[in-house]
């Protein structure tokens, strides 16, 4: 009989330890589940916040284009063209939009924008930073109305010899264009042709 009591005590003690351990495991599992749920909610909140931020940026960009173009419909149409171009090239939508805004502000006509971005993009290859530098130089030529040595040098550094391109288009020797640039006679329209 004492052995039976002793055995029952041991079984009871073991069962209690297992029960406490299982309760601890259950508690740990519940805490982990609560933490994962909390992380999921936080991630969801961040995603929703990011979505609203993206929507605000898109709306801001649309308003900027509408303002630069003076017309909401034309602004949306140009943004759609830029979006299609971005989808077909290695350039980001945001980068192309920024370059387009810069060029519009510097006097490039909206109807020339896509062809300008394509021409600059073909020279830039897949380098978005190079595209941005070229857009700035091109925009400066367009806003000033003439090609200056600084822009010529920047184009040359990017691998574009404006004089050679003009010679190819017009048949006039490249050296003539050097003299014209020195006299301020190399117009933005001529650069646009190149």
N, C-alpha and C positions, 0 to 999 in steps of 0.2 A: 504494500500500500504506500509507504513513503517514497518508493521509486516512482510510482504513478503520479504522486503529487509533484515530485521533483520534475518529472517529464512534462507534466502539464504546465508548470511554471516556466520551464525553458521554452516550450512551444509558444506560450503566451508572450514571453519577453521577445522572442524572435519575431512573432507576428506584429507586436507593437513597433519594433524597430523598422520592420519592412513598411508598415503603415506610415510611420513618420517619414521614412525615406521617400516613399511614394508621394506623400503629401508635399514634401520638399521638391520632388521632381515636378509634381503638378504645379506647385507654386512657381517654380523656375520657368516651366513651360508657359504658364499664364503670363508671367512678366515678359518673357521673350515675345510672346504673341502681342502683348500690349505695346511693346517697344516697336515691333515691326509695323503694327497698325499706326502708331504715332509717326514713324518714318514715312509710311505710305501717305498719311495725311499731309505731312510737311512737304513731301515731294509733289503731291498733288497741288498744294497751295503755291509752291514755287512755279510749277508748270502753268497754273492759271495766271499767276502774276506775270510770268514771262509772255504768255499769250496776250494779255492786255497791254503789256509794254510794246510788243511787236505791232499790235493793232494801232497803238498811238503813234509809233514811228511811221507806219505806212500812211496813216492819215496826215501826219506832218509833212511827209515827202510829197504826197499828193497835193496838199495845199501850197507847198513851195513851187511845184511845177505849174500849178494853176496860176499862181501869182507871177512867176517869171514869164509865162506865156500869155497872160492876160485873158485866159479863157479856160474854164473848167474842162470842157469837152476835149480841147486840144491837149491839155495837160495830161488827162487820163489816156488819151490815144498815144501820146509819146511814151508814157510810162509802160503801156502795153507793148509797144515796139521794143523798148529797151529790155523788157522782161523776156520777150521772145529771143532777142539777140543774146542775152545772158544765158539762156537755156541751151543755146547752140554753140557757145564758146566757153573757154576756161575762165572767163572773167565773171566776177560776182555781180549780182544784181545791184547791190549797194554801191560797189565801186563804179559801175557804169552810170548809176544815177548821180553819184557825186560828180563825176566828170562831166556829165550832161548839164548839171546845174551850173558848174563852173563855166562851161562853154557858152551856155545861154546868157549868163551874166556878163560875159565878155563880148557878146554881140554875134555869136554864131546863130544863124537862123534855125528855127525849129525844124523846118522842112529839110535842112541840110544836116541835121543832127545825126541821124542814123548812118548816113554815108560817111560822115566825118568820124564817128566812133569806129566804124568798120575799117576805114583807111588807117586810122591811128592804131587800132587793134591789130591789123595785119602786120604792121611794122613792129609793134611791141611783142609779137609772138604770144607767149603765154604769161608774160611778166606784167602783172597788174600795176606794180609800182612804176614800171617804165611807161605804161599807158598813161598813168596819172601825170608823170613828168612831161610827156609829149603833149597831153591835153593842155597843160598849163602853158607851155611854150607856144603852141598853136593859138590858144586863146589870147595870149599877149600880142601875137602878130595881128590877129583879127581886131582886137580892141585898139591897137595903136594905128593900124592901117598900113604899116610897112614892116618889112623884115629887117631887124637890126642884127649886128654881129653876135650879140649874146644868144639870141634865139637860133641863129644859123649854127653857132658852135654846139648848142644843145642838141639840135637835130643831127648834126654830124656825129656827136658822141653816141647817139642812138642808132647810128648806121644809115642815116638819110642824108644824102648830099643834095640839097635843094637845087643847087645850080645845075647838077647833072640831070635831075628830074625835069627842070624847066627846059634844058637843052633838048631833052628827048621829046618833050611836048611841043616846043616851038621851033626847034631846028636852029636856034641861035646859040652861038658858042658860050660855054660856061663862064669864060673870063669876062664877058660883057656883063653878066649878072653881078659879078663881084664889084665892078665899077658902079653899077646901078645901086647896089646896096649901100656902098660908101656914100653915095649922094642922096640916099633916102628915097630912091625911085623904085625900089622893089616892093610893089604893092601887095597887100594881103590877098587881093584877088589872084595875083600871079602865084602866090604860095599855095592858095587853095587849088589851083589847077594842077600843081605839081603833086 
